[in-house]
Amino acid sequence: MIIKINKLEKTFTTYKRGSGFKAALKSLIRREKVIIKAVDEISFEIPHGEICGLLGPNGAGKSTIIKMLCGALFPTGGEINVAGFNPAKERTRYVKEIGAVFGQKSQLIWDIPPVDSFSMNKAIYGIETAVFNERLAELTALLDVAEVINKPTRVLSLGERMKCEFIMAMLHNPKIVFLDEPTIGLDVIAKANIRDFITKMNKKGTTFILTTHDLEDVELLAGRIIIINHGKKVFDGSLEALKSELGRKKIVELKLLMAAEKIDIKGVSVSERTSRLELILEVDMDIISIGEFVSELSKQAEFTDISIKELPMDKIITAIYKKGSKA
């Protein structure tokens, strides 16, 4: 296992005060202390070469976990081991084993070409010239940015800049790369290019930890998903296990020839009625098969078009968030 976390905890101390002048004066003398448990005894292991999605609503604790994995925060309790290191205590040696790409924060220097920023990383990580040149040629070819890297960073498109961010993070050949919203704001083509690059580097052995609100990134990249809510782990498993979390359900988009007053089939519920002739149904395949559903539907209504889809990821994950909130 390249990452081992056992009963990891992180608490923060803050202070409560009321509003108004009197409350402000009172807080100067006596403040009410509030302990916030951002991460609450979380345990998991991630094997080498996996792409793991770390998901959760805003404020769930996932960013705090990533900061502890990167060594930027000391845990309050528990054990953490990444690539044989204690991240916070052995940070100087540990950072050579990791890379990071944050969609909303840049590692590139704004007024100089990315290639000059790459040279800076070469010096920071002590990469030998021959190894650096070979690695840079490989990464620029994979991302098709041989000409782009010689332009000032400020004139690059967002997609071009993100490609250069990946090169910056991976020049020293890290074992683990942390990705935080790596495709945020990108167009469809740029997203596809970034996802293709992540897949190729993963096949070469790089482990990726992905935090994102773009569920398409999760579906197309992650083989394993860990969901955090209120500092606790509420799901840990494969994408297939996640999709079956709410049972074996299908979404059926239906266009009727004539308006039907009611669709009465066991295991089938109307999720949405978009118009008099257009319905969205939810079919529970643990109760009725798709074949039986279509047969029963034909007896109750005439339809001109039917589309059968998987249950949307956002609906599954939202249900897990809600379940975690009640726990």
Disulfide bonds with the S-S distance in Angstrom:
none
